[in-house]
Amino acid sequence: MSLYYTRLSKITQPTVSQQIAKLEERLGGKLFERVGHDVIPTALAQELLVFSSSILDMMDQFEDKLQNGRILPHGTVRYAMPESCQWTPHYIKIMGQIREFPDIRFKIDILPNDAIIKGLIEGHIDFGFVLGEHIHPELRFQKFSDEVYSMVARDKELFHPFQSEAGSSKLRLIMFPGWEPFFSTWARAAGLFKQLKSKLKEPAVHIGSLAGAIHAINAGAGVGIIPSHCVANDLVTGKLYEWKPSRTMIASSPVFIAKRIGERLPKRVEIIIEMLRLSKHEGTGSKS
């Protein structure tokens, strides 16, 4: 408000007297009374002071709001996601956009579902991407997308156990941390969960990451149930093959953005969440 006070300091006494007279005429009462050498504000003047002060406060708030709108958000945005999210088109797109916010630091953790939920509850992250339906009294879940799963292998011969008398007992299944929901979703959609559930305890290969599992599959070590978007290019080029019991089968699981209930997230976090939502719809052509 310094501009207003600067202007007031340049107003002459006659001008002030004229303005007071006009204001008194408009309000229909005296604003000041002279008592000896003193000028005392009347009750009307005091009421006007309260009213005008509230207006000046509103002006200050409005100016602050405008100023804050011009300031780029700053601080740290902390979120977590499953490893499969690194292959999604919207993740790649958002990584290209974050440089628009030079004052925001990003801390992105790659974690399984349970660890993401724990991190949210303990306040270590601002939000997280989680797979599948969840109910938790401290968290709220907003649908973000759907993740589709495929059983893939480098060689079609690796799918033969499904067609032989030995059945799935000879299936060379590749596992990795956090793969269980992928497996369960695909196996139930294929109607093979009972047949394959024993493989949960007896994988042919257990490797420490999804990326490692994809490398193993590409090398011909066995078959894997993988989020389809992670191997989309390999399927298109024929480097990998997909097997499913019917052409119409779709195995998918919803992906949610999880936040703490009742918490108002900083502006910088809300901006990034909105960017993620928008990037999902901008020409990706993907469900993930």
NUBADREN-468827 format. One record per residue (C-alpha): residue number from 1; residue in one letter; x, y, z. Coordinates in nm, 3 decimals, always signed. Layout:
<marro pagu="NUM" roba="a" xx="X" yy="Y" zz="Z"/>
...
//
This chain:
<marro pagu="1" roba="m" xx="+0.000" yy="+0.000" zz="+0.000"/>
<marro pagu="2" roba="s" xx="+0.304" yy="+0.231" zz="-0.005"/>
<marro pagu="3" roba="l" xx="+0.186" yy="+0.387" zz="-0.333"/>
<marro pagu="4" roba="y" xx="-0.130" yy="+0.515" zz="-0.167"/>
<marro pagu="5" roba="y" xx="+0.058" yy="+0.668" zz="+0.126"/>
<marro pagu="6" roba="t" xx="+0.308" yy="+0.834" zz="-0.108"/>
<marro pagu="7" roba="r" xx="+0.023" yy="+0.997" zz="-0.293"/>
<marro pagu="8" roba="l" xx="-0.141" yy="+1.108" zz="+0.033"/>
<marro pagu="9" roba="s" xx="+0.181" yy="+1.273" zz="+0.151"/>
<marro pagu="10" roba="k" xx="+0.171" yy="+1.506" zz="-0.150"/>
<marro pagu="11" roba="i" xx="-0.184" yy="+1.634" zz="-0.085"/>
<marro pagu="12" roba="t" xx="-0.205" yy="+1.994" zz="+0.049"/>
<marro pagu="13" roba="q" xx="-0.408" yy="+2.102" zz="+0.354"/>
<marro pagu="14" roba="p" xx="-0.672" yy="+2.297" zz="+0.152"/>
<marro pagu="15" roba="t" xx="-0.729" yy="+1.991" zz="-0.065"/>
<marro pagu="16" roba="v" xx="-0.775" yy="+1.772" zz="+0.242"/>
<marro pagu="17" roba="s" xx="-1.025" yy="+2.020" zz="+0.391"/>
<marro pagu="18" roba="q" xx="-1.223" yy="+2.027" zz="+0.067"/>
<marro pagu="19" roba="q" xx="-1.236" yy="+1.649" zz="+0.045"/>
<marro pagu="20" roba="i" xx="-1.347" yy="+1.618" zz="+0.409"/>
<marro pagu="21" roba="a" xx="-1.624" yy="+1.871" zz="+0.349"/>
<marro pagu="22" roba="k" xx="-1.746" yy="+1.679" zz="+0.044"/>
<marro pagu="23" roba="l" xx="-1.736" yy="+1.351" zz="+0.237"/>
<marro pagu="24" roba="e" xx="-1.929" yy="+1.500" zz="+0.531"/>
<marro pagu="25" roba="e" xx="-2.192" yy="+1.631" zz="+0.292"/>
<marro pagu="26" roba="r" xx="-2.224" yy="+1.289" zz="+0.132"/>
<marro pagu="27" roba="l" xx="-2.241" yy="+1.106" zz="+0.465"/>
<marro pagu="28" roba="g" xx="-2.474" yy="+1.362" zz="+0.621"/>
<marro pagu="29" roba="g" xx="-2.273" yy="+1.429" zz="+0.935"/>
<marro pagu="30" roba="k" xx="-1.958" yy="+1.575" zz="+1.086"/>
<marro pagu="31" roba="l" xx="-1.638" yy="+1.372" zz="+1.084"/>
<marro pagu="32" roba="f" xx="-1.437" yy="+1.597" zz="+1.315"/>
<marro pagu="33" roba="e" xx="-1.508" yy="+1.839" zz="+1.598"/>
<marro pagu="34" roba="r" xx="-1.271" yy="+2.107" zz="+1.723"/>
<marro pagu="35" roba="v" xx="-1.220" yy="+2.115" zz="+2.098"/>
<marro pagu="36" roba="g" xx="-0.984" yy="+2.397" zz="+2.186"/>
<marro pagu="37" roba="h" xx="-0.673" yy="+2.341" zz="+1.980"/>
<marro pagu="38" roba="d" xx="-0.754" yy="+1.974" zz="+1.920"/>
<marro pagu="39" roba="v" xx="-0.948" yy="+1.812" zz="+1.638"/>
<marro pagu="40" roba="i" xx="-1.146" yy="+1.510" zz="+1.766"/>
<marro pagu="41" roba="p" xx="-1.296" yy="+1.244" zz="+1.535"/>
<marro pagu="42" roba="t" xx="-1.666" yy="+1.191" zz="+1.579"/>
<marro pagu="43" roba="a" xx="-1.841" yy="+0.855" zz="+1.617"/>
<marro pagu="44" roba="l" xx="-1.919" yy="+0.872" zz="+1.244"/>
<marro pagu="45" roba="a" xx="-1.549" yy="+0.918" zz="+1.168"/>
<marro pagu="46" roba="q" xx="-1.456" yy="+0.621" zz="+1.385"/>
<marro pagu="47" roba="e" xx="-1.715" yy="+0.404" zz="+1.210"/>
<marro pagu="48" roba="l" xx="-1.582" yy="+0.520" zz="+0.873"/>
<marro pagu="49" roba="l" xx="-1.228" yy="+0.435" zz="+0.986"/>
<marro pagu="50" roba="v" xx="-1.325" yy="+0.076" zz="+1.067"/>
<marro pagu="51" roba="f" xx="-1.503" yy="+0.040" zz="+0.733"/>
<marro pagu="52" roba="s" xx="-1.222" yy="+0.194" zz="+0.527"/>
<marro pagu="53" roba="s" xx="-0.957" yy="-0.011" zz="+0.710"/>
<marro pagu="54" roba="s" xx="-1.135" yy="-0.330" zz="+0.609"/>
<marro pagu="55" roba="i" xx="-1.132" yy="-0.214" zz="+0.248"/>
<marro pagu="56" roba="l" xx="-0.760" yy="-0.136" zz="+0.265"/>
<marro pagu="57" roba="d" xx="-0.696" yy="-0.480" zz="+0.417"/>
<marro pagu="58" roba="m" xx="-0.887" yy="-0.639" zz="+0.130"/>
<marro pagu="59" roba="m" xx="-0.676" yy="-0.440" zz="-0.115"/>
<marro pagu="60" roba="d" xx="-0.360" yy="-0.566" zz="+0.056"/>
<marro pagu="61" roba="q" xx="-0.482" yy="-0.925" zz="+0.033"/>
<marro pagu="62" roba="f" xx="-0.571" yy="-0.879" zz="-0.332"/>
<marro pagu="63" roba="e" xx="-0.227" yy="-0.738" zz="-0.411"/>
<marro pagu="64" roba="d" xx="-0.062" yy="-1.026" zz="-0.223"/>
<marro pagu="65" roba="k" xx="-0.269" yy="-1.274" zz="-0.421"/>
<marro pagu="66" roba="l" xx="-0.165" yy="-1.115" zz="-0.749"/>
<marro pagu="67" roba="q" xx="+0.198" yy="-1.112" zz="-0.641"/>
<marro pagu="68" roba="n" xx="+0.190" yy="-1.476" zz="-0.533"/>
<marro pagu="69" roba="g" xx="+0.042" yy="-1.570" zz="-0.867"/>
<marro pagu="70" roba="r" xx="+0.346" yy="-1.425" zz="-1.040"/>
<marro pagu="71" roba="i" xx="+0.592" yy="-1.621" zz="-0.826"/>
<marro pagu="72" roba="l" xx="+0.691" yy="-1.961" zz="-0.962"/>
<marro pagu="73" roba="p" xx="+0.627" yy="-2.245" zz="-0.717"/>
<marro pagu="74" roba="h" xx="+0.931" yy="-2.367" zz="-0.528"/>
<marro pagu="75" roba="g" xx="+1.024" yy="-2.639" zz="-0.283"/>
<marro pagu="76" roba="t" xx="+1.030" yy="-3.018" zz="-0.301"/>
<marro pagu="77" roba="v" xx="+0.770" yy="-3.249" zz="-0.454"/>
<marro pagu="78" roba="r" xx="+0.794" yy="-3.602" zz="-0.314"/>
<marro pagu="79" roba="y" xx="+0.606" yy="-3.889" zz="-0.470"/>
<marro pagu="80" roba="a" xx="+0.639" yy="-4.261" zz="-0.525"/>
<marro pagu="81" roba="m" xx="+0.532" yy="-4.503" zz="-0.796"/>
<marro pagu="82" roba="p" xx="+0.572" yy="-4.867" zz="-0.896"/>
<marro pagu="83" roba="e" xx="+0.860" yy="-4.948" zz="-1.128"/>
<marro pagu="84" roba="s" xx="+0.628" yy="-5.006" zz="-1.423"/>
<marro pagu="85" roba="c" xx="+0.530" yy="-4.637" zz="-1.425"/>
<marro pagu="86" roba="q" xx="+0.874" yy="-4.547" zz="-1.564"/>
<marro pagu="87" roba="w" xx="+0.770" yy="-4.686" zz="-1.904"/>
<marro pagu="88" roba="t" xx="+0.444" yy="-4.495" zz="-1.932"/>
<marro pagu="89" roba="p" xx="+0.417" yy="-4.218" zz="-2.192"/>
<marro pagu="90" roba="h" xx="+0.290" yy="-3.969" zz="-1.934"/>
<marro pagu="91" roba="y" xx="+0.595" yy="-4.027" zz="-1.711"/>
<marro pagu="92" roba="i" xx="+0.831" yy="-3.966" zz="-2.001"/>
<marro pagu="93" roba="k" xx="+0.635" yy="-3.655" zz="-2.094"/>
<marro pagu="94" roba="i" xx="+0.633" yy="-3.514" zz="-1.742"/>
<marro pagu="95" roba="m" xx="+1.009" yy="-3.560" zz="-1.715"/>
<marro pagu="96" roba="g" xx="+1.041" yy="-3.331" zz="-2.016"/>
<marro pagu="97" roba="q" xx="+0.813" yy="-3.070" zz="-1.860"/>
<marro pagu="98" roba="i" xx="+0.955" yy="-3.037" zz="-1.510"/>
<marro pagu="99" roba="r" xx="+1.233" yy="-2.810" zz="-1.629"/>
<marro pagu="100" roba="e" xx="+0.963" yy="-2.543" zz="-1.660"/>
<marro pagu="101" roba="f" xx="+0.981" yy="-2.525" zz="-1.280"/>
<marro pagu="102" roba="p" xx="+1.347" yy="-2.459" zz="-1.201"/>
<marro pagu="103" roba="d" xx="+1.273" yy="-2.390" zz="-0.834"/>
<marro pagu="104" roba="i" xx="+1.101" yy="-2.724" zz="-0.770"/>
<marro pagu="105" roba="r" xx="+1.311" yy="-3.020" zz="-0.662"/>
<marro pagu="106" roba="f" xx="+1.176" yy="-3.368" zz="-0.730"/>
<marro pagu="107" roba="k" xx="+1.222" yy="-3.673" zz="-0.510"/>
<marro pagu="108" roba="i" xx="+1.068" yy="-3.973" zz="-0.688"/>
<marro pagu="109" roba="d" xx="+1.085" yy="-4.313" zz="-0.522"/>
<marro pagu="110" roba="i" xx="+1.034" yy="-4.643" zz="-0.705"/>
<marro pagu="111" roba="l" xx="+0.852" yy="-4.866" zz="-0.457"/>
<marro pagu="112" roba="p" xx="+0.603" yy="-5.153" zz="-0.438"/>
<marro pagu="113" roba="n" xx="+0.244" yy="-5.081" zz="-0.341"/>
<marro pagu="114" roba="d" xx="+0.277" yy="-5.156" zz="+0.030"/>
<marro pagu="115" roba="a" xx="+0.581" yy="-4.932" zz="+0.068"/>
<marro pagu="116" roba="i" xx="+0.404" yy="-4.646" zz="-0.113"/>
<marro pagu="117" roba="i" xx="+0.105" yy="-4.667" zz="+0.120"/>
<marro pagu="118" roba="k" xx="+0.334" yy="-4.682" zz="+0.423"/>
<marro pagu="119" roba="g" xx="+0.528" yy="-4.380" zz="+0.298"/>
<marro pagu="120" roba="l" xx="+0.206" yy="-4.183" zz="+0.261"/>
<marro pagu="121" roba="i" xx="+0.079" yy="-4.270" zz="+0.607"/>
<marro pagu="122" roba="e" xx="+0.412" yy="-4.179" zz="+0.766"/>
<marro pagu="123" roba="g" xx="+0.430" yy="-3.851" zz="+0.574"/>
<marro pagu="124" roba="h" xx="+0.745" yy="-3.931" zz="+0.376"/>
<marro pagu="125" roba="i" xx="+0.580" yy="-3.856" zz="+0.039"/>
<marro pagu="126" roba="d" xx="+0.314" yy="-3.611" zz="-0.080"/>
<marro pagu="127" roba="f" xx="+0.128" yy="-3.856" zz="-0.303"/>
<marro pagu="128" roba="g" xx="+0.179" yy="-4.189" zz="-0.471"/>
<marro pagu="129" roba="f" xx="+0.063" yy="-4.408" zz="-0.757"/>
<marro pagu="130" roba="v" xx="-0.076" yy="-4.742" zz="-0.641"/>
<marro pagu="131" roba="l" xx="-0.214" yy="-5.041" zz="-0.829"/>
<marro pagu="132" roba="g" xx="-0.548" yy="-5.202" zz="-0.760"/>
<marro pagu="133" roba="e" xx="-0.840" yy="-5.125" zz="-0.532"/>
<marro pagu="134" roba="h" xx="-0.756" yy="-5.012" zz="-0.179"/>
<marro pagu="135" roba="i" xx="-0.948" yy="-4.897" zz="+0.126"/>
<marro pagu="136" roba="h" xx="-0.762" yy="-4.717" zz="+0.403"/>
<marro pagu="137" roba="p" xx="-0.908" yy="-4.485" zz="+0.669"/>
<marro pagu="138" roba="e" xx="-0.623" yy="-4.233" zz="+0.632"/>
<marro pagu="139" roba="l" xx="-0.600" yy="-4.222" zz="+0.253"/>
<marro pagu="140" roba="r" xx="-0.814" yy="-4.128" zz="-0.044"/>
<marro pagu="141" roba="f" xx="-0.771" yy="-4.277" zz="-0.389"/>
<marro pagu="142" roba="q" xx="-0.847" yy="-4.108" zz="-0.721"/>
<marro pagu="143" roba="k" xx="-0.859" yy="-4.314" zz="-1.039"/>
<marro pagu="144" roba="f" xx="-0.576" yy="-4.222" zz="-1.275"/>
<marro pagu="145" roba="s" xx="-0.562" yy="-4.491" zz="-1.544"/>
<marro pagu="146" roba="d" xx="-0.569" yy="-4.863" zz="-1.614"/>
<marro pagu="147" roba="e" xx="-0.264" yy="-5.085" zz="-1.645"/>
<marro pagu="148" roba="v" xx="-0.289" yy="-5.380" zz="-1.887"/>
<marro pagu="149" roba="y" xx="-0.081" yy="-5.698" zz="-1.849"/>
<marro pagu="150" roba="s" xx="+0.055" yy="-5.947" zz="-2.101"/>
<marro pagu="151" roba="m" xx="+0.227" yy="-6.284" zz="-2.081"/>
<marro pagu="152" roba="v" xx="+0.529" yy="-6.251" zz="-2.310"/>
<marro pagu="153" roba="a" xx="+0.833" yy="-6.449" zz="-2.422"/>
<marro pagu="154" roba="r" xx="+1.106" yy="-6.426" zz="-2.684"/>
<marro pagu="155" roba="d" xx="+1.029" yy="-6.771" zz="-2.827"/>
<marro pagu="156" roba="k" xx="+0.681" yy="-6.910" zz="-2.887"/>
<marro pagu="157" roba="e" xx="+0.806" yy="-7.253" zz="-2.778"/>
<marro pagu="158" roba="l" xx="+0.817" yy="-7.124" zz="-2.421"/>
<marro pagu="159" roba="f" xx="+0.435" yy="-7.115" zz="-2.426"/>
<marro pagu="160" roba="h" xx="+0.410" yy="-7.486" zz="-2.519"/>
<marro pagu="161" roba="p" xx="+0.357" yy="-7.609" zz="-2.159"/>
<marro pagu="162" roba="f" xx="+0.004" yy="-7.469" zz="-2.185"/>
<marro pagu="163" roba="q" xx="-0.058" yy="-7.704" zz="-2.476"/>
<marro pagu="164" roba="s" xx="+0.122" yy="-8.017" zz="-2.351"/>
<marro pagu="165" roba="e" xx="+0.018" yy="-8.290" zz="-2.112"/>
<marro pagu="166" roba="a" xx="+0.273" yy="-8.169" zz="-1.860"/>
<marro pagu="167" roba="g" xx="+0.086" yy="-7.842" zz="-1.849"/>
<marro pagu="168" roba="s" xx="+0.204" yy="-7.543" zz="-1.651"/>
<marro pagu="169" roba="s" xx="+0.442" yy="-7.751" zz="-1.438"/>
<marro pagu="170" roba="k" xx="+0.702" yy="-7.707" zz="-1.713"/>
<marro pagu="171" roba="l" xx="+0.640" yy="-7.335" zz="-1.753"/>
<marro pagu="172" roba="r" xx="+0.953" yy="-7.125" zz="-1.703"/>
<marro pagu="173" roba="l" xx="+0.810" yy="-6.828" zz="-1.520"/>
<marro pagu="174" roba="i" xx="+1.019" yy="-6.518" zz="-1.444"/>
<marro pagu="175" roba="m" xx="+0.941" yy="-6.324" zz="-1.128"/>
<marro pagu="176" roba="f" xx="+1.051" yy="-5.990" zz="-0.983"/>
<marro pagu="177" roba="p" xx="+0.961" yy="-5.776" zz="-0.678"/>
<marro pagu="178" roba="g" xx="+0.602" yy="-5.653" zz="-0.687"/>
<marro pagu="179" roba="w" xx="+0.498" yy="-5.888" zz="-0.966"/>
<marro pagu="180" roba="e" xx="+0.226" yy="-6.070" zz="-0.767"/>
<marro pagu="181" roba="p" xx="-0.062" yy="-5.832" zz="-0.857"/>
<marro pagu="182" roba="f" xx="+0.037" yy="-5.853" zz="-1.226"/>
<marro pagu="183" roba="f" xx="+0.033" yy="-6.232" zz="-1.207"/>
<marro pagu="184" roba="s" xx="-0.295" yy="-6.255" zz="-1.016"/>
<marro pagu="185" roba="t" xx="-0.475" yy="-6.012" zz="-1.246"/>
<marro pagu="186" roba="w" xx="-0.357" yy="-6.185" zz="-1.563"/>
<marro pagu="187" roba="a" xx="-0.412" yy="-6.541" zz="-1.435"/>
<marro pagu="188" roba="r" xx="-0.765" yy="-6.467" zz="-1.315"/>
<marro pagu="189" roba="a" xx="-0.857" yy="-6.298" zz="-1.644"/>
<marro pagu="190" roba="a" xx="-0.718" yy="-6.599" zz="-1.831"/>
<marro pagu="191" roba="g" xx="-0.902" yy="-6.843" zz="-1.605"/>
<marro pagu="192" roba="l" xx="-0.571" yy="-7.004" zz="-1.509"/>
<marro pagu="193" roba="f" xx="-0.519" yy="-6.885" zz="-1.154"/>
<marro pagu="194" roba="k" xx="-0.567" yy="-7.226" zz="-0.987"/>
<marro pagu="195" roba="q" xx="-0.347" yy="-7.389" zz="-1.249"/>
<marro pagu="196" roba="l" xx="-0.066" yy="-7.136" zz="-1.212"/>
<marro pagu="197" roba="k" xx="-0.075" yy="-7.034" zz="-0.845"/>
<marro pagu="198" roba="s" xx="+0.183" yy="-7.299" zz="-0.752"/>
<marro pagu="199" roba="k" xx="+0.430" yy="-7.110" zz="-0.971"/>
<marro pagu="200" roba="l" xx="+0.421" yy="-6.825" zz="-0.719"/>
<marro pagu="201" roba="k" xx="+0.644" yy="-7.038" zz="-0.497"/>
<marro pagu="202" roba="e" xx="+0.851" yy="-7.202" zz="-0.770"/>
<marro pagu="203" roba="p" xx="+0.970" yy="-6.948" zz="-1.028"/>
<marro pagu="204" roba="a" xx="+1.226" yy="-7.052" zz="-1.286"/>
<marro pagu="205" roba="v" xx="+1.398" yy="-6.716" zz="-1.241"/>
<marro pagu="206" roba="h" xx="+1.360" yy="-6.455" zz="-0.967"/>
<marro pagu="207" roba="i" xx="+1.532" yy="-6.128" zz="-1.048"/>
<marro pagu="208" roba="g" xx="+1.555" yy="-5.808" zz="-0.846"/>
<marro pagu="209" roba="s" xx="+1.370" yy="-5.563" zz="-1.072"/>
<marro pagu="210" roba="l" xx="+1.113" yy="-5.531" zz="-1.348"/>
<marro pagu="211" roba="a" xx="+1.383" yy="-5.399" zz="-1.581"/>
<marro pagu="212" roba="g" xx="+1.594" yy="-5.705" zz="-1.506"/>
<marro pagu="213" roba="a" xx="+1.297" yy="-5.933" zz="-1.574"/>
<marro pagu="214" roba="i" xx="+1.238" yy="-5.770" zz="-1.912"/>
<marro pagu="215" roba="h" xx="+1.605" yy="-5.821" zz="-2.001"/>
<marro pagu="216" roba="a" xx="+1.579" yy="-6.186" zz="-1.896"/>
<marro pagu="217" roba="i" xx="+1.266" yy="-6.236" zz="-2.107"/>
<marro pagu="218" roba="n" xx="+1.434" yy="-6.074" zz="-2.406"/>
<marro pagu="219" roba="a" xx="+1.728" yy="-6.309" zz="-2.357"/>
<marro pagu="220" roba="g" xx="+1.497" yy="-6.612" zz="-2.373"/>
<marro pagu="221" roba="a" xx="+1.519" yy="-6.716" zz="-2.007"/>
<marro pagu="222" roba="g" xx="+1.146" yy="-6.776" zz="-1.978"/>
<marro pagu="223" roba="v" xx="+0.803" yy="-6.615" zz="-1.986"/>
<marro pagu="224" roba="g" xx="+0.687" yy="-6.321" zz="-1.781"/>
<marro pagu="225" roba="i" xx="+0.365" yy="-6.140" zz="-1.700"/>
<marro pagu="226" roba="i" xx="+0.454" yy="-5.778" zz="-1.763"/>
<marro pagu="227" roba="p" xx="+0.263" yy="-5.449" zz="-1.789"/>
<marro pagu="228" roba="s" xx="+0.195" yy="-5.430" zz="-2.163"/>
<marro pagu="229" roba="h" xx="+0.323" yy="-5.075" zz="-2.206"/>
<marro pagu="230" roba="c" xx="+0.666" yy="-5.183" zz="-2.076"/>
<marro pagu="231" roba="v" xx="+0.716" yy="-5.418" zz="-2.372"/>
<marro pagu="232" roba="a" xx="+0.494" yy="-5.247" zz="-2.631"/>
<marro pagu="233" roba="n" xx="+0.779" yy="-5.175" zz="-2.874"/>
<marro pagu="234" roba="d" xx="+0.915" yy="-5.530" zz="-2.847"/>
<marro pagu="235" roba="l" xx="+0.571" yy="-5.672" zz="-2.925"/>
<marro pagu="236" roba="v" xx="+0.524" yy="-5.441" zz="-3.224"/>
<marro pagu="237" roba="t" xx="+0.864" yy="-5.527" zz="-3.372"/>
<marro pagu="238" roba="g" xx="+0.822" yy="-5.901" zz="-3.313"/>
<marro pagu="239" roba="k" xx="+1.111" yy="-5.919" zz="-3.068"/>
<marro pagu="240" roba="l" xx="+0.868" yy="-6.065" zz="-2.814"/>
<marro pagu="241" roba="y" xx="+0.550" yy="-6.267" zz="-2.851"/>
<marro pagu="242" roba="e" xx="+0.235" yy="-6.253" zz="-2.642"/>
<marro pagu="243" roba="w" xx="+0.023" yy="-6.550" zz="-2.540"/>
<marro pagu="244" roba="k" xx="-0.333" yy="-6.544" zz="-2.413"/>
<marro pagu="245" roba="p" xx="-0.608" yy="-6.805" zz="-2.418"/>
<marro pagu="246" roba="s" xx="-0.843" yy="-6.584" zz="-2.620"/>
<marro pagu="247" roba="r" xx="-0.803" yy="-6.282" zz="-2.843"/>
<marro pagu="248" roba="t" xx="-1.061" yy="-6.084" zz="-2.649"/>
<marro pagu="249" roba="m" xx="-0.900" yy="-6.136" zz="-2.309"/>
<marro pagu="250" roba="i" xx="-0.791" yy="-5.815" zz="-2.137"/>
<marro pagu="251" roba="a" xx="-0.615" yy="-5.831" zz="-1.802"/>
<marro pagu="252" roba="s" xx="-0.601" yy="-5.488" zz="-1.641"/>
<marro pagu="253" roba="s" xx="-0.588" yy="-5.322" zz="-1.303"/>
<marro pagu="254" roba="p" xx="-0.675" yy="-4.963" zz="-1.210"/>
<marro pagu="255" roba="v" xx="-0.401" yy="-4.720" zz="-1.111"/>
<marro pagu="256" roba="f" xx="-0.484" yy="-4.462" zz="-0.844"/>
<marro pagu="257" roba="i" xx="-0.328" yy="-4.144" zz="-0.714"/>
<marro pagu="258" roba="a" xx="-0.327" yy="-4.179" zz="-0.336"/>
<marro pagu="259" roba="k" xx="-0.317" yy="-3.886" zz="-0.091"/>
<marro pagu="260" roba="r" xx="-0.369" yy="-3.838" zz="+0.279"/>
<marro pagu="261" roba="i" xx="-0.725" yy="-3.752" zz="+0.381"/>
<marro pagu="262" roba="g" xx="-0.776" yy="-3.397" zz="+0.504"/>
<marro pagu="263" roba="e" xx="-0.435" yy="-3.270" zz="+0.401"/>
<marro pagu="264" roba="r" xx="-0.408" yy="-2.959" zz="+0.187"/>
<marro pagu="265" roba="l" xx="-0.115" yy="-3.016" zz="-0.044"/>
<marro pagu="266" roba="p" xx="+0.120" yy="-2.728" zz="-0.135"/>
<marro pagu="267" roba="k" xx="+0.054" yy="-2.550" zz="-0.461"/>
<marro pagu="268" roba="r" xx="+0.368" yy="-2.698" zz="-0.618"/>
<marro pagu="269" roba="v" xx="+0.241" yy="-3.052" zz="-0.554"/>
<marro pagu="270" roba="e" xx="-0.105" yy="-2.981" zz="-0.695"/>
<marro pagu="271" roba="i" xx="+0.056" yy="-2.833" zz="-1.007"/>
<marro pagu="272" roba="i" xx="+0.258" yy="-3.149" zz="-1.068"/>
<marro pagu="273" roba="i" xx="-0.043" yy="-3.376" zz="-1.009"/>
<marro pagu="274" roba="e" xx="-0.243" yy="-3.173" zz="-1.260"/>
<marro pagu="275" roba="m" xx="+0.045" yy="-3.191" zz="-1.510"/>
<marro pagu="276" roba="l" xx="+0.049" yy="-3.569" zz="-1.471"/>
<marro pagu="277" roba="r" xx="-0.325" yy="-3.588" zz="-1.532"/>
<marro pagu="278" roba="l" xx="-0.303" yy="-3.369" zz="-1.841"/>
<marro pagu="279" roba="s" xx="+0.000" yy="-3.553" zz="-1.981"/>
<marro pagu="280" roba="k" xx="-0.193" yy="-3.880" zz="-1.960"/>
<marro pagu="281" roba="h" xx="-0.446" yy="-3.752" zz="-2.213"/>
<marro pagu="282" roba="e" xx="-0.217" yy="-3.565" zz="-2.452"/>
<marro pagu="283" roba="g" xx="-0.170" yy="-3.792" zz="-2.747"/>
<marro pagu="284" roba="t" xx="-0.037" yy="-4.098" zz="-2.568"/>
<marro pagu="285" roba="g" xx="-0.298" yy="-4.338" zz="-2.701"/>
<marro pagu="286" roba="s" xx="-0.223" yy="-4.561" zz="-2.402"/>
<marro pagu="287" roba="k" xx="-0.434" yy="-4.685" zz="-2.118"/>
<marro pagu="288" roba="s" xx="-0.141" yy="-4.682" zz="-1.880"/>
//
